[in-house]
Amino acid sequence: MRSSFVDKFFIHGGNRLNGTIEIQTSKNAVLPILSASIMASSPVTIEKVPDILDCDNMLRILDKLGAKINVANSNVTIDPRTIGDIKIDCKLSRTMRSSVFLLGAMLARFDNACISMPGGCNIGNRPIDIHIDAFKKLGVRVEQEGDEIHFRVEKFCPTKIKLKIPSVGATENIIEFACLRRGKTTILNPAREPEIVDLCNFLASMGAKIYGAGSKKITIYGVDRLDGIRYKPISDRIVAGTIMCATAMCGGDVTLLNAIPEHNHSLIKKLIKMGCQIKSNSDIIHIRSDSRLNSISKLSTGYYPKFPTDLQSMILALSTTASGRTSIKENIFSNRFNTANELKSLCANIDIISSSNVIVNGVKELHGSEVNSQDLRGGASLVLAGLVAKGETIVNNVHYIDRGYEYLENSLSKLGADIKRIR
Ligand code: EPU
C-alpha cells in the first residue's frame, strides 16, 4: 500500500451509491493469522491479503525477524524457517498494536520474545495486562526494562485461564502459545469474535487441536508441530458494515459480494430499524436505502455478538442526518468519540456527554468542511459524512484509514461517489 502522511480525500457530497462491490479480507482475521504462520514447520500461503498499512507493517515485522516473504498478486507466502531474531522491531511495534499478537506465536516457537510497548489507534488506553497475566499463568517470565518487555518461557504450565474481559488479542495469544505446547489449556470467557474462529480454523488446518472457538469456553490440546498450508481468511465484517452504512446514509442500491451476513447481524438489525431494506444469502448482502433514515434512539457497543465498537463511528455518522435523537454509548474503548468534534465542524448536532457517551440530534443536512481523521474507524466515518455533506469536504490524515481499508476511495468511486485522493 502506498500511503503517505500528507494524503487527503477530497469529497463532493450528494451522490447516491449504486452497484456491486467485493468485500476485502478481514484485517483483524489476517493479522493474527500472519503472525501465527511463523509457528509452521514449512511455508504458509495466505490468500487475498488486503493491501492495507497494518498488513504492510506486519509483513515488515516478520521480514525483520528473518522470515522469507513472497508476495504474488495478493497471495503472501511466509517461510518461517529462516527466522533468527526474537526481538520485534521497536519502531514497527510502536506503530501498530498487532505486534502484540505475535507474542503467543513467538513464545510457542522460540521460548522468547521481546517487544516495545505497542502502539495503535488513538482510541483510548490499551493496556496489555490480560496478555501478561495469562502468559505468567502459563509459565512465562515477564520482565520490563525501560520501554521493552521481555518474555521467556520458564516451564509451560497448562491450566485454566479465566479472562476478566473477553479480550480478542489475549484470546488469540493464549491459543497460539498453547497449541504448540504439550498439555491441555482452557480459556474461560474468551473473545467470541468471528476472527477468533477463523484463527482457530487456520491453526486446525495446520494440525492444531482446538475446541469451542466462538463459544464461552475454548480448549486447546497442544501438538508437537504445525504444518504449512494454504488458507483464505474470512471477509471483513467492518468494511462490509462501512459500505452498508455509506449506502444507508447516501441512499442507493448496493450489492456486497464476499460478505458474511451473520457476522453483521447486529448492524443489519439496526439498519432495518432505520428504514433500509436488506436481503442476504450465504455470502451476499443487498442493501437499499431510499429515504431519510430514522434514528435508532439508542446504541450501545459490546463484545461479539453485541454491536461492534469498530462500527460505532459509522452509526455516529449515520445518526447525524437521521431524523430524531440517538444516544450512543461506547463500552469497549475509553476514547472513541474524538470524531464527534470533527463531525460537528460539518454542522452535525452532537452533545458530548462524556468520553463514553454522546447524544446526536439528527440534522437535515451536513455542510462540507476540512476535517481530520483521528483513528481508523473514525476516519472512515468522516468520509461517510463527507459523502452526504453539501459542497466539498476535505478529510486529512488518510493514513489512518489506509491502516484497514484497501483504497476506500476506489470502492466508493466505483459505487458512484465523488471522492479523490490528493497527495
Ligand atoms: N484490555 C485490557 N487489557 C488487556 C487487553 C485489553 O484492559 O490486556 C481492554 C482494552 O483496553 C479494551 C478491551 O479490553 O477496552 C477490549 O480489547 P481487546 O483486547 O479485545 O482488543 P484488541 O485485541 O486490542 C481487537 C481489534 C480491534 C477491535 C477490538 C475489539 C485487532 C487487530 N484489533 O483489538 O480492532 O476494536 O479487538 O473488538 O484484531 C479496528 O479494527 O479498528 C480495531 C481497533
Residues whose N, C-alpha, C, O or C-beta is under 5 A from the ligand:
A	BS01	EPU	N28 L31 S98 N125 R126 P127 I128 D129 I130 H131 I165 P166 S167 V168 G169 A170 T309 D310 I332 F333 L376 R377
